[in-house]
Amino acid sequence: MARIHGPRHLEELLHTVRKVQRNQQDMMKAHAARRRALGEMLQRPGVDPMDVARAEVALNHAAPVLTVLRRDG
């Protein structure tokens, strides 16, 4: 368990947590946008559904991994 060594250390830890949360939100938004784009691509005429399926599999393999920040009690 990490020990907090004063108010400045606490501020740095909170800053780090917020930065990680922002980065994760940005990654999830980008992933959702890519998934929406694949759905829109299926609606277009002349698009091979198998190509979209392959792209979706690749997208699933590149899904963002969320970092869990926990506090030990």
CHARMM internal coordinates of N, CA and C (Angstrom, degrees):
IC EDIT
DIST 1 N 1 CA 1.4461
DIST 1 CA 1 C 1.5307
ANGL 1 N 1 CA 1 C 108.62
DIST 1 C 2 N 1.2974
ANGL 1 CA 1 C 2 N 115.98
DIHE 1 N 1 CA 1 C 2 N 136.83
DIST 2 N 2 CA 1.4656
ANGL 1 C 2 N 2 CA 120.76
DIHE 1 CA 1 C 2 N 2 CA -179.99
DIST 2 CA 2 C 1.5259
ANGL 2 N 2 CA 2 C 109.96
DIHE 1 C 2 N 2 CA 2 C -77.01
DIST 2 C 3 N 1.2944
ANGL 2 CA 2 C 3 N 114.75
DIHE 2 N 2 CA 2 C 3 N 142.34
DIST 3 N 3 CA 1.4669
ANGL 2 C 3 N 3 CA 119.80
DIHE 2 CA 2 C 3 N 3 CA 176.41
DIST 3 CA 3 C 1.5184
ANGL 3 N 3 CA 3 C 108.64
DIHE 2 C 3 N 3 CA 3 C -104.65
DIST 3 C 4 N 1.2964
ANGL 3 CA 3 C 4 N 115.00
DIHE 3 N 3 CA 3 C 4 N 141.65
DIST 4 N 4 CA 1.4604
ANGL 3 C 4 N 4 CA 120.67
DIHE 3 CA 3 C 4 N 4 CA 179.03
DIST 4 CA 4 C 1.5198
ANGL 4 N 4 CA 4 C 107.47
DIHE 3 C 4 N 4 CA 4 C -94.24
DIST 4 C 5 N 1.3205
ANGL 4 CA 4 C 5 N 115.38
DIHE 4 N 4 CA 4 C 5 N 126.30
DIST 5 N 5 CA 1.4619
ANGL 4 C 5 N 5 CA 120.86
DIHE 4 CA 4 C 5 N 5 CA -172.79
DIST 5 CA 5 C 1.5220
ANGL 5 N 5 CA 5 C 113.55
DIHE 4 C 5 N 5 CA 5 C -102.67
DIST 5 C 6 N 1.2990
ANGL 5 CA 5 C 6 N 117.23
DIHE 5 N 5 CA 5 C 6 N 22.00
DIST 6 N 6 CA 1.4515
ANGL 5 C 6 N 6 CA 119.87
DIHE 5 CA 5 C 6 N 6 CA 177.65
DIST 6 CA 6 C 1.5117
ANGL 6 N 6 CA 6 C 111.52
DIHE 5 C 6 N 6 CA 6 C 139.46
DIST 6 C 7 N 1.3255
ANGL 6 CA 6 C 7 N 116.34
DIHE 6 N 6 CA 6 C 7 N 174.50
DIST 7 N 7 CA 1.4671
ANGL 6 C 7 N 7 CA 120.43
DIHE 6 CA 6 C 7 N 7 CA -176.01
DIST 7 CA 7 C 1.5291
ANGL 7 N 7 CA 7 C 113.19
DIHE 6 C 7 N 7 CA 7 C -63.39
DIST 7 C 8 N 1.3169
ANGL 7 CA 7 C 8 N 117.49
DIHE 7 N 7 CA 7 C 8 N -35.87
DIST 8 N 8 CA 1.4703
ANGL 7 C 8 N 8 CA 119.47
DIHE 7 CA 7 C 8 N 8 CA 179.77
DIST 8 CA 8 C 1.5280
ANGL 8 N 8 CA 8 C 110.53
DIHE 7 C 8 N 8 CA 8 C -67.42
DIST 8 C 9 N 1.3103
ANGL 8 CA 8 C 9 N 116.01
DIHE 8 N 8 CA 8 C 9 N -40.24
DIST 9 N 9 CA 1.4581
ANGL 8 C 9 N 9 CA 120.38
DIHE 8 CA 8 C 9 N 9 CA 177.87
DIST 9 CA 9 C 1.5280
ANGL 9 N 9 CA 9 C 110.31
DIHE 8 C 9 N 9 CA 9 C -63.73
DIST 9 C 10 N 1.3252
ANGL 9 CA 9 C 10 N 116.62
DIHE 9 N 9 CA 9 C 10 N -41.02
DIST 10 N 10 CA 1.4603
ANGL 9 C 10 N 10 CA 121.16
DIHE 9 CA 9 C 10 N 10 CA 177.49
DIST 10 CA 10 C 1.5269
ANGL 10 N 10 CA 10 C 110.66
DIHE 9 C 10 N 10 CA 10 C -61.22
DIST 10 C 11 N 1.3244
ANGL 10 CA 10 C 11 N 117.19
DIHE 10 N 10 CA 10 C 11 N -43.77
DIST 11 N 11 CA 1.4660
ANGL 10 C 11 N 11 CA 121.05
DIHE 10 CA 10 C 11 N 11 CA 178.33
DIST 11 CA 11 C 1.5225
ANGL 11 N 11 CA 11 C 111.03
DIHE 10 C 11 N 11 CA 11 C -60.87
DIST 11 C 12 N 1.3295
ANGL 11 CA 11 C 12 N 117.18
DIHE 11 N 11 CA 11 C 12 N -41.86
DIST 12 N 12 CA 1.4634
ANGL 11 C 12 N 12 CA 120.82
DIHE 11 CA 11 C 12 N 12 CA 179.09
DIST 12 CA 12 C 1.5272
ANGL 12 N 12 CA 12 C 110.92
DIHE 11 C 12 N 12 CA 12 C -64.51
DIST 12 C 13 N 1.3314
ANGL 12 CA 12 C 13 N 116.55
DIHE 12 N 12 CA 12 C 13 N -41.25
DIST 13 N 13 CA 1.4634
ANGL 12 C 13 N 13 CA 119.86
DIHE 12 CA 12 C 13 N 13 CA 178.09
DIST 13 CA 13 C 1.5222
ANGL 13 N 13 CA 13 C 111.19
DIHE 12 C 13 N 13 CA 13 C -63.75
DIST 13 C 14 N 1.3267
ANGL 13 CA 13 C 14 N 116.96
DIHE 13 N 13 CA 13 C 14 N -44.10
DIST 14 N 14 CA 1.4644
ANGL 13 C 14 N 14 CA 120.38
DIHE 13 CA 13 C 14 N 14 CA 178.78
DIST 14 CA 14 C 1.5231
ANGL 14 N 14 CA 14 C 111.20
DIHE 13 C 14 N 14 CA 14 C -63.59
DIST 14 C 15 N 1.3231
ANGL 14 CA 14 C 15 N 116.51
DIHE 14 N 14 CA 14 C 15 N -39.15
DIST 15 N 15 CA 1.4643
ANGL 14 C 15 N 15 CA 120.71
DIHE 14 CA 14 C 15 N 15 CA 177.39
DIST 15 CA 15 C 1.5303
ANGL 15 N 15 CA 15 C 110.13
DIHE 14 C 15 N 15 CA 15 C -61.36
DIST 15 C 16 N 1.3290
ANGL 15 CA 15 C 16 N 116.34
DIHE 15 N 15 CA 15 C 16 N -43.21
DIST 16 N 16 CA 1.4630
ANGL 15 C 16 N 16 CA 120.90
DIHE 15 CA 15 C 16 N 16 CA 179.58
DIST 16 CA 16 C 1.5256
ANGL 16 N 16 CA 16 C 110.94
DIHE 15 C 16 N 16 CA 16 C -63.91
DIST 16 C 17 N 1.3237
ANGL 16 CA 16 C 17 N 116.96
DIHE 16 N 16 CA 16 C 17 N -43.77
DIST 17 N 17 CA 1.4648
ANGL 16 C 17 N 17 CA 120.89
DIHE 16 CA 16 C 17 N 17 CA 179.70
DIST 17 CA 17 C 1.5231
ANGL 17 N 17 CA 17 C 110.27
DIHE 16 C 17 N 17 CA 17 C -61.75
DIST 17 C 18 N 1.3142
ANGL 17 CA 17 C 18 N 116.79
DIHE 17 N 17 CA 17 C 18 N -45.24
DIST 18 N 18 CA 1.4758
ANGL 17 C 18 N 18 CA 119.96
DIHE 17 CA 17 C 18 N 18 CA -179.99
DIST 18 CA 18 C 1.5232
ANGL 18 N 18 CA 18 C 111.43
DIHE 17 C 18 N 18 CA 18 C -64.27
DIST 18 C 19 N 1.3286
ANGL 18 CA 18 C 19 N 116.80
DIHE 18 N 18 CA 18 C 19 N -38.72
DIST 19 N 19 CA 1.4627
ANGL 18 C 19 N 19 CA 120.65
DIHE 18 CA 18 C 19 N 19 CA 178.88
DIST 19 CA 19 C 1.5297
ANGL 19 N 19 CA 19 C 110.54
DIHE 18 C 19 N 19 CA 19 C -63.99
DIST 19 C 20 N 1.3205
ANGL 19 CA 19 C 20 N 117.19
DIHE 19 N 19 CA 19 C 20 N -43.64
DIST 20 N 20 CA 1.4647
ANGL 19 C 20 N 20 CA 121.20
DIHE 19 CA 19 C 20 N 20 CA 178.56
DIST 20 CA 20 C 1.5254
ANGL 20 N 20 CA 20 C 110.08
DIHE 19 C 20 N 20 CA 20 C -63.21
DIST 20 C 21 N 1.3290
ANGL 20 CA 20 C 21 N 116.94
DIHE 20 N 20 CA 20 C 21 N -42.45
DIST 21 N 21 CA 1.4637
ANGL 20 C 21 N 21 CA 120.26
DIHE 20 CA 20 C 21 N 21 CA 179.04
DIST 21 CA 21 C 1.5260
ANGL 21 N 21 CA 21 C 111.49
DIHE 20 C 21 N 21 CA 21 C -63.10
DIST 21 C 22 N 1.3413
ANGL 21 CA 21 C 22 N 117.27
DIHE 21 N 21 CA 21 C 22 N -42.17
DIST 22 N 22 CA 1.4708
ANGL 21 C 22 N 22 CA 120.46
DIHE 21 CA 21 C 22 N 22 CA 178.10
DIST 22 CA 22 C 1.5236
ANGL 22 N 22 CA 22 C 110.70
DIHE 21 C 22 N 22 CA 22 C -62.77
DIST 22 C 23 N 1.3280
ANGL 22 CA 22 C 23 N 116.50
DIHE 22 N 22 CA 22 C 23 N -44.25
DIST 23 N 23 CA 1.4631
ANGL 22 C 23 N 23 CA 120.08
DIHE 22 CA 22 C 23 N 23 CA 179.77
DIST 23 CA 23 C 1.5234
ANGL 23 N 23 CA 23 C 110.93
DIHE 22 C 23 N 23 CA 23 C -61.54
DIST 23 C 24 N 1.3304
ANGL 23 CA 23 C 24 N 116.97
DIHE 23 N 23 CA 23 C 24 N -41.36
DIST 24 N 24 CA 1.4599
ANGL 23 C 24 N 24 CA 120.53
DIHE 23 CA 23 C 24 N 24 CA 179.20
DIST 24 CA 24 C 1.5236
ANGL 24 N 24 CA 24 C 111.02
DIHE 23 C 24 N 24 CA 24 C -65.48
DIST 24 C 25 N 1.3255
ANGL 24 CA 24 C 25 N 117.02
DIHE 24 N 24 CA 24 C 25 N -41.34
DIST 25 N 25 CA 1.4620
ANGL 24 C 25 N 25 CA 119.77
DIHE 24 CA 24 C 25 N 25 CA 178.16
DIST 25 CA 25 C 1.5223
ANGL 25 N 25 CA 25 C 110.60
DIHE 24 C 25 N 25 CA 25 C -62.68
DIST 25 C 26 N 1.3260
ANGL 25 CA 25 C 26 N 117.02
DIHE 25 N 25 CA 25 C 26 N -41.66
DIST 26 N 26 CA 1.4623
ANGL 25 C 26 N 26 CA 120.77
DIHE 25 CA 25 C 26 N 26 CA 178.71
DIST 26 CA 26 C 1.5260
ANGL 26 N 26 CA 26 C 111.03
DIHE 25 C 26 N 26 CA 26 C -63.05
DIST 26 C 27 N 1.3435
ANGL 26 CA 26 C 27 N 116.52
DIHE 26 N 26 CA 26 C 27 N -41.96
DIST 27 N 27 CA 1.4668
ANGL 26 C 27 N 27 CA 119.77
DIHE 26 CA 26 C 27 N 27 CA 178.72
DIST 27 CA 27 C 1.5232
ANGL 27 N 27 CA 27 C 111.29
DIHE 26 C 27 N 27 CA 27 C -64.11
DIST 27 C 28 N 1.3263
ANGL 27 CA 27 C 28 N 116.99
DIHE 27 N 27 CA 27 C 28 N -41.17
DIST 28 N 28 CA 1.4614
ANGL 27 C 28 N 28 CA 120.26
DIHE 27 CA 27 C 28 N 28 CA -179.46
DIST 28 CA 28 C 1.5318
ANGL 28 N 28 CA 28 C 110.94
DIHE 27 C 28 N 28 CA 28 C -67.58
DIST 28 C 29 N 1.3311
ANGL 28 CA 28 C 29 N 117.23
DIHE 28 N 28 CA 28 C 29 N -38.38
DIST 29 N 29 CA 1.4654
ANGL 28 C 29 N 29 CA 120.30
DIHE 28 CA 28 C 29 N 29 CA 177.34
DIST 29 CA 29 C 1.5217
ANGL 29 N 29 CA 29 C 110.75
DIHE 28 C 29 N 29 CA 29 C -64.25
DIST 29 C 30 N 1.3228
ANGL 29 CA 29 C 30 N 117.09
DIHE 29 N 29 CA 29 C 30 N -42.57
DIST 30 N 30 CA 1.4640
ANGL 29 C 30 N 30 CA 120.85
DIHE 29 CA 29 C 30 N 30 CA 179.44
DIST 30 CA 30 C 1.5268
ANGL 30 N 30 CA 30 C 110.38
DIHE 29 C 30 N 30 CA 30 C -64.52
DIST 30 C 31 N 1.3187
ANGL 30 CA 30 C 31 N 116.87
DIHE 30 N 30 CA 30 C 31 N -41.24
DIST 31 N 31 CA 1.4646
ANGL 30 C 31 N 31 CA 120.85
DIHE 30 CA 30 C 31 N 31 CA 179.14
DIST 31 CA 31 C 1.5312
ANGL 31 N 31 CA 31 C 110.15
DIHE 30 C 31 N 31 CA 31 C -63.78
DIST 31 C 32 N 1.3248
ANGL 31 CA 31 C 32 N 117.09
DIHE 31 N 31 CA 31 C 32 N -43.10
DIST 32 N 32 CA 1.4654
ANGL 31 C 32 N 32 CA 121.15
DIHE 31 CA 31 C 32 N 32 CA 178.97
DIST 32 CA 32 C 1.5283
ANGL 32 N 32 CA 32 C 110.72
DIHE 31 C 32 N 32 CA 32 C -63.86
DIST 32 C 33 N 1.3202
ANGL 32 CA 32 C 33 N 117.19
DIHE 32 N 32 CA 32 C 33 N -38.14
DIST 33 N 33 CA 1.4688
ANGL 32 C 33 N 33 CA 120.59
DIHE 32 CA 32 C 33 N 33 CA 178.67
DIST 33 CA 33 C 1.5283
ANGL 33 N 33 CA 33 C 110.56
DIHE 32 C 33 N 33 CA 33 C -64.61
DIST 33 C 34 N 1.3256
ANGL 33 CA 33 C 34 N 116.50
DIHE 33 N 33 CA 33 C 34 N -40.42
DIST 34 N 34 CA 1.4737
ANGL 33 C 34 N 34 CA 119.44
DIHE 33 CA 33 C 34 N 34 CA 177.89
DIST 34 CA 34 C 1.5261
ANGL 34 N 34 CA 34 C 110.64
DIHE 33 C 34 N 34 CA 34 C -64.70
DIST 34 C 35 N 1.3254
ANGL 34 CA 34 C 35 N 116.11
DIHE 34 N 34 CA 34 C 35 N -40.32
DIST 35 N 35 CA 1.4689
ANGL 34 C 35 N 35 CA 119.75
DIHE 34 CA 34 C 35 N 35 CA 179.44
DIST 35 CA 35 C 1.5382
ANGL 35 N 35 CA 35 C 110.43
DIHE 34 C 35 N 35 CA 35 C -65.25
DIST 35 C 36 N 1.3412
ANGL 35 CA 35 C 36 N 117.17
DIHE 35 N 35 CA 35 C 36 N -40.95
DIST 36 N 36 CA 1.4722
ANGL 35 C 36 N 36 CA 120.39
DIHE 35 CA 35 C 36 N 36 CA 176.68
DIST 36 CA 36 C 1.5237
ANGL 36 N 36 CA 36 C 110.72
DIHE 35 C 36 N 36 CA 36 C -61.92
DIST 36 C 37 N 1.3297
ANGL 36 CA 36 C 37 N 116.33
DIHE 36 N 36 CA 36 C 37 N -40.60
DIST 37 N 37 CA 1.4677
ANGL 36 C 37 N 37 CA 120.22
DIHE 36 CA 36 C 37 N 37 CA -179.96
DIST 37 CA 37 C 1.5273
ANGL 37 N 37 CA 37 C 110.57
DIHE 36 C 37 N 37 CA 37 C -62.27
DIST 37 C 38 N 1.3273
ANGL 37 CA 37 C 38 N 117.04
DIHE 37 N 37 CA 37 C 38 N -38.06
DIST 38 N 38 CA 1.4690
ANGL 37 C 38 N 38 CA 119.43
DIHE 37 CA 37 C 38 N 38 CA 177.21
DIST 38 CA 38 C 1.5267
ANGL 38 N 38 CA 38 C 110.73
DIHE 37 C 38 N 38 CA 38 C -64.93
DIST 38 C 39 N 1.3311
ANGL 38 CA 38 C 39 N 116.93
DIHE 38 N 38 CA 38 C 39 N -40.49
DIST 39 N 39 CA 1.4588
ANGL 38 C 39 N 39 CA 120.11
DIHE 38 CA 38 C 39 N 39 CA 177.82
DIST 39 CA 39 C 1.5192
ANGL 39 N 39 CA 39 C 111.99
DIHE 38 C 39 N 39 CA 39 C -63.18
DIST 39 C 40 N 1.3257
ANGL 39 CA 39 C 40 N 116.12
DIHE 39 N 39 CA 39 C 40 N -39.66
DIST 40 N 40 CA 1.4642
ANGL 39 C 40 N 40 CA 120.14
DIHE 39 CA 39 C 40 N 40 CA 178.15
DIST 40 CA 40 C 1.5235
ANGL 40 N 40 CA 40 C 110.95
DIHE 39 C 40 N 40 CA 40 C -68.48
DIST 40 C 41 N 1.3180
ANGL 40 CA 40 C 41 N 116.46
DIHE 40 N 40 CA 40 C 41 N -34.02
DIST 41 N 41 CA 1.4583
ANGL 40 C 41 N 41 CA 120.40
DIHE 40 CA 40 C 41 N 41 CA -179.92
DIST 41 CA 41 C 1.5336
ANGL 41 N 41 CA 41 C 110.65
DIHE 40 C 41 N 41 CA 41 C -63.34
DIST 41 C 42 N 1.3331
ANGL 41 CA 41 C 42 N 116.35
DIHE 41 N 41 CA 41 C 42 N -35.38
DIST 42 N 42 CA 1.4682
ANGL 41 C 42 N 42 CA 120.00
DIHE 41 CA 41 C 42 N 42 CA 179.22
DIST 42 CA 42 C 1.5221
ANGL 42 N 42 CA 42 C 112.11
DIHE 41 C 42 N 42 CA 42 C -63.74
DIST 42 C 43 N 1.3319
ANGL 42 CA 42 C 43 N 117.34
DIHE 42 N 42 CA 42 C 43 N -25.88
DIST 43 N 43 CA 1.4623
ANGL 42 C 43 N 43 CA 121.37
DIHE 42 CA 42 C 43 N 43 CA -177.87
DIST 43 CA 43 C 1.5272
ANGL 43 N 43 CA 43 C 112.44
DIHE 42 C 43 N 43 CA 43 C -78.95
DIST 43 C 44 N 1.3205
ANGL 43 CA 43 C 44 N 116.55
DIHE 43 N 43 CA 43 C 44 N -15.63
DIST 44 N 44 CA 1.4643
ANGL 43 C 44 N 44 CA 119.97
DIHE 43 CA 43 C 44 N 44 CA -177.36
DIST 44 CA 44 C 1.5253
ANGL 44 N 44 CA 44 C 110.71
DIHE 43 C 44 N 44 CA 44 C -79.03
DIST 44 C 45 N 1.3300
ANGL 44 CA 44 C 45 N 115.61
DIHE 44 N 44 CA 44 C 45 N 141.89
DIST 45 N 45 CA 1.4708
ANGL 44 C 45 N 45 CA 118.21
DIHE 44 CA 44 C 45 N 45 CA 176.97
DIST 45 CA 45 C 1.5311
ANGL 45 N 45 CA 45 C 110.14
DIHE 44 C 45 N 45 CA 45 C -71.79
DIST 45 C 46 N 1.3050
ANGL 45 CA 45 C 46 N 114.81
DIHE 45 N 45 CA 45 C 46 N 147.08
DIST 46 N 46 CA 1.4602
ANGL 45 C 46 N 46 CA 119.88
DIHE 45 CA 45 C 46 N 46 CA 176.11
DIST 46 CA 46 C 1.5147
ANGL 46 N 46 CA 46 C 114.84
DIHE 45 C 46 N 46 CA 46 C 83.29
DIST 46 C 47 N 1.3134
ANGL 46 CA 46 C 47 N 117.82
DIHE 46 N 46 CA 46 C 47 N 5.34
DIST 47 N 47 CA 1.4645
ANGL 46 C 47 N 47 CA 120.46
DIHE 46 CA 46 C 47 N 47 CA 179.28
DIST 47 CA 47 C 1.5256
ANGL 47 N 47 CA 47 C 108.11
DIHE 46 C 47 N 47 CA 47 C -96.67
DIST 47 C 48 N 1.3186
ANGL 47 CA 47 C 48 N 115.78
DIHE 47 N 47 CA 47 C 48 N 128.68
DIST 48 N 48 CA 1.4630
ANGL 47 C 48 N 48 CA 121.22
DIHE 47 CA 47 C 48 N 48 CA 179.88
DIST 48 CA 48 C 1.5362
ANGL 48 N 48 CA 48 C 109.25
DIHE 47 C 48 N 48 CA 48 C -74.94
DIST 48 C 49 N 1.3267
ANGL 48 CA 48 C 49 N 117.28
DIHE 48 N 48 CA 48 C 49 N 120.23
DIST 49 N 49 CA 1.4724
ANGL 48 C 49 N 49 CA 119.68
DIHE 48 CA 48 C 49 N 49 CA -179.88
DIST 49 CA 49 C 1.5340
ANGL 49 N 49 CA 49 C 113.07
DIHE 48 C 49 N 49 CA 49 C -59.24
DIST 49 C 50 N 1.3153
ANGL 49 CA 49 C 50 N 117.41
DIHE 49 N 49 CA 49 C 50 N -28.54
DIST 50 N 50 CA 1.4693
ANGL 49 C 50 N 50 CA 119.83
DIHE 49 CA 49 C 50 N 50 CA 178.52
DIST 50 CA 50 C 1.5263
ANGL 50 N 50 CA 50 C 110.78
DIHE 49 C 50 N 50 CA 50 C -67.49
DIST 50 C 51 N 1.3303
ANGL 50 CA 50 C 51 N 116.80
DIHE 50 N 50 CA 50 C 51 N -35.49
DIST 51 N 51 CA 1.4667
ANGL 50 C 51 N 51 CA 119.38
DIHE 50 CA 50 C 51 N 51 CA 176.30
DIST 51 CA 51 C 1.5268
ANGL 51 N 51 CA 51 C 110.47
DIHE 50 C 51 N 51 CA 51 C -63.85
DIST 51 C 52 N 1.3259
ANGL 51 CA 51 C 52 N 115.77
DIHE 51 N 51 CA 51 C 52 N -40.68
DIST 52 N 52 CA 1.4615
ANGL 51 C 52 N 52 CA 119.96
DIHE 51 CA 51 C 52 N 52 CA 178.81
DIST 52 CA 52 C 1.5281
ANGL 52 N 52 CA 52 C 109.79
DIHE 51 C 52 N 52 CA 52 C -66.63
DIST 52 C 53 N 1.3268
ANGL 52 CA 52 C 53 N 117.08
DIHE 52 N 52 CA 52 C 53 N -39.84
DIST 53 N 53 CA 1.4701
ANGL 52 C 53 N 53 CA 120.65
DIHE 52 CA 52 C 53 N 53 CA 178.97
DIST 53 CA 53 C 1.5255
ANGL 53 N 53 CA 53 C 110.42
DIHE 52 C 53 N 53 CA 53 C -63.01
DIST 53 C 54 N 1.3302
ANGL 53 CA 53 C 54 N 116.98
DIHE 53 N 53 CA 53 C 54 N -41.73
DIST 54 N 54 CA 1.4693
ANGL 53 C 54 N 54 CA 120.04
DIHE 53 CA 53 C 54 N 54 CA 178.03
DIST 54 CA 54 C 1.5294
ANGL 54 N 54 CA 54 C 110.73
DIHE 53 C 54 N 54 CA 54 C -63.72
DIST 54 C 55 N 1.3216
ANGL 54 CA 54 C 55 N 115.91
DIHE 54 N 54 CA 54 C 55 N -41.27
DIST 55 N 55 CA 1.4664
ANGL 54 C 55 N 55 CA 119.74
DIHE 54 CA 54 C 55 N 55 CA 178.96
DIST 55 CA 55 C 1.5287
ANGL 55 N 55 CA 55 C 110.38
DIHE 54 C 55 N 55 CA 55 C -65.19
DIST 55 C 56 N 1.3292
ANGL 55 CA 55 C 56 N 116.76
DIHE 55 N 55 CA 55 C 56 N -36.17
DIST 56 N 56 CA 1.4635
ANGL 55 C 56 N 56 CA 119.81
DIHE 55 CA 55 C 56 N 56 CA 179.23
DIST 56 CA 56 C 1.5285
ANGL 56 N 56 CA 56 C 111.20
DIHE 55 C 56 N 56 CA 56 C -67.85
DIST 56 C 57 N 1.3251
ANGL 56 CA 56 C 57 N 116.89
DIHE 56 N 56 CA 56 C 57 N -39.37
DIST 57 N 57 CA 1.4682
ANGL 56 C 57 N 57 CA 119.98
DIHE 56 CA 56 C 57 N 57 CA 176.91
DIST 57 CA 57 C 1.5226
ANGL 57 N 57 CA 57 C 109.87
DIHE 56 C 57 N 57 CA 57 C -62.31
DIST 57 C 58 N 1.3213
ANGL 57 CA 57 C 58 N 116.57
DIHE 57 N 57 CA 57 C 58 N -44.18
DIST 58 N 58 CA 1.4667
ANGL 57 C 58 N 58 CA 120.37
DIHE 57 CA 57 C 58 N 58 CA 178.45
DIST 58 CA 58 C 1.5309
ANGL 58 N 58 CA 58 C 110.69
DIHE 57 C 58 N 58 CA 58 C -62.49
DIST 58 C 59 N 1.3232
ANGL 58 CA 58 C 59 N 116.40
DIHE 58 N 58 CA 58 C 59 N -39.61
DIST 59 N 59 CA 1.4651
ANGL 58 C 59 N 59 CA 120.42
DIHE 58 CA 58 C 59 N 59 CA 179.05
DIST 59 CA 59 C 1.5279
ANGL 59 N 59 CA 59 C 110.92
DIHE 58 C 59 N 59 CA 59 C -64.74
DIST 59 C 60 N 1.3275
ANGL 59 CA 59 C 60 N 116.40
DIHE 59 N 59 CA 59 C 60 N -40.47
DIST 60 N 60 CA 1.4685
ANGL 59 C 60 N 60 CA 119.67
DIHE 59 CA 59 C 60 N 60 CA 179.30
DIST 60 CA 60 C 1.5206
ANGL 60 N 60 CA 60 C 111.29
DIHE 59 C 60 N 60 CA 60 C -64.53
DIST 60 C 61 N 1.3264
ANGL 60 CA 60 C 61 N 116.84
DIHE 60 N 60 CA 60 C 61 N -35.28
DIST 61 N 61 CA 1.4645
ANGL 60 C 61 N 61 CA 119.88
DIHE 60 CA 60 C 61 N 61 CA 178.70
DIST 61 CA 61 C 1.5253
ANGL 61 N 61 CA 61 C 111.53
DIHE 60 C 61 N 61 CA 61 C -72.55
DIST 61 C 62 N 1.3200
ANGL 61 CA 61 C 62 N 116.74
DIHE 61 N 61 CA 61 C 62 N -20.52
DIST 62 N 62 CA 1.4670
ANGL 61 C 62 N 62 CA 120.90
DIHE 61 CA 61 C 62 N 62 CA -179.63
DIST 62 CA 62 C 1.5293
ANGL 62 N 62 CA 62 C 111.34
DIHE 61 C 62 N 62 CA 62 C -101.90
DIST 62 C 63 N 1.3276
ANGL 62 CA 62 C 63 N 116.68
DIHE 62 N 62 CA 62 C 63 N 15.91
DIST 63 N 63 CA 1.4665
ANGL 62 C 63 N 63 CA 120.17
DIHE 62 CA 62 C 63 N 63 CA -178.01
DIST 63 CA 63 C 1.5256
ANGL 63 N 63 CA 63 C 110.39
DIHE 62 C 63 N 63 CA 63 C -61.57
DIST 63 C 64 N 1.3280
ANGL 63 CA 63 C 64 N 116.30
DIHE 63 N 63 CA 63 C 64 N 141.73
DIST 64 N 64 CA 1.4653
ANGL 63 C 64 N 64 CA 118.95
DIHE 63 CA 63 C 64 N 64 CA -179.85
DIST 64 CA 64 C 1.5255
ANGL 64 N 64 CA 64 C 111.60
DIHE 63 C 64 N 64 CA 64 C -64.56
DIST 64 C 65 N 1.2969
ANGL 64 CA 64 C 65 N 115.12
DIHE 64 N 64 CA 64 C 65 N 143.60
DIST 65 N 65 CA 1.4611
ANGL 64 C 65 N 65 CA 121.46
DIHE 64 CA 64 C 65 N 65 CA 176.66
DIST 65 CA 65 C 1.5252
ANGL 65 N 65 CA 65 C 107.33
DIHE 64 C 65 N 65 CA 65 C -99.00
DIST 65 C 66 N 1.3069
ANGL 65 CA 65 C 66 N 115.82
DIHE 65 N 65 CA 65 C 66 N 125.65
DIST 66 N 66 CA 1.4593
ANGL 65 C 66 N 66 CA 119.76
DIHE 65 CA 65 C 66 N 66 CA -178.31
DIST 66 CA 66 C 1.5236
ANGL 66 N 66 CA 66 C 110.11
DIHE 65 C 66 N 66 CA 66 C -84.29
DIST 66 C 67 N 1.2984
ANGL 66 CA 66 C 67 N 115.24
DIHE 66 N 66 CA 66 C 67 N 137.78
DIST 67 N 67 CA 1.4559
ANGL 66 C 67 N 67 CA 121.68
DIHE 66 CA 66 C 67 N 67 CA 175.88
DIST 67 CA 67 C 1.5216
ANGL 67 N 67 CA 67 C 108.18
DIHE 66 C 67 N 67 CA 67 C -90.95
DIST 67 C 68 N 1.2903
ANGL 67 CA 67 C 68 N 115.98
DIHE 67 N 67 CA 67 C 68 N 129.68
DIST 68 N 68 CA 1.4592
ANGL 67 C 68 N 68 CA 120.19
DIHE 67 CA 67 C 68 N 68 CA 179.31
DIST 68 CA 68 C 1.5179
ANGL 68 N 68 CA 68 C 108.25
DIHE 67 C 68 N 68 CA 68 C -98.81
DIST 68 C 69 N 1.3124
ANGL 68 CA 68 C 69 N 114.82
DIHE 68 N 68 CA 68 C 69 N 117.65
DIST 69 N 69 CA 1.4582
ANGL 68 C 69 N 69 CA 120.23
DIHE 68 CA 68 C 69 N 69 CA 175.58
DIST 69 CA 69 C 1.5186
ANGL 69 N 69 CA 69 C 106.77
DIHE 68 C 69 N 69 CA 69 C -98.36
DIST 69 C 70 N 1.2995
ANGL 69 CA 69 C 70 N 116.63
DIHE 69 N 69 CA 69 C 70 N 120.32
DIST 70 N 70 CA 1.4549
ANGL 69 C 70 N 70 CA 118.57
DIHE 69 CA 69 C 70 N 70 CA -176.27
DIST 70 CA 70 C 1.5164
ANGL 70 N 70 CA 70 C 111.17
DIHE 69 C 70 N 70 CA 70 C -123.40
DIST 70 C 71 N 1.2884
ANGL 70 CA 70 C 71 N 113.54
DIHE 70 N 70 CA 70 C 71 N 158.87
DIST 71 N 71 CA 1.4592
ANGL 70 C 71 N 71 CA 119.85
DIHE 70 CA 70 C 71 N 71 CA 178.09
DIST 71 CA 71 C 1.5190
ANGL 71 N 71 CA 71 C 107.22
DIHE 70 C 71 N 71 CA 71 C -115.13
DIST 71 C 72 N 1.3042
ANGL 71 CA 71 C 72 N 116.56
DIHE 71 N 71 CA 71 C 72 N 121.09
DIST 72 N 72 CA 1.4620
ANGL 71 C 72 N 72 CA 120.32
DIHE 71 CA 71 C 72 N 72 CA 177.21
DIST 72 CA 72 C 1.5173
ANGL 72 N 72 CA 72 C 108.36
DIHE 71 C 72 N 72 CA 72 C -80.01
DIST 72 C 73 N 1.3122
ANGL 72 CA 72 C 73 N 114.88
DIHE 72 N 72 CA 72 C 73 N 129.70
DIST 73 N 73 CA 1.4410
ANGL 72 C 73 N 73 CA 121.14
DIHE 72 CA 72 C 73 N 73 CA -173.29
DIST 73 CA 73 C 1.4702
ANGL 73 N 73 CA 73 C 115.33
DIHE 72 C 73 N 73 CA 73 C -76.91
END
COOR INIT
IC SEED 1 N 1 CA 1 C
IC BUILD
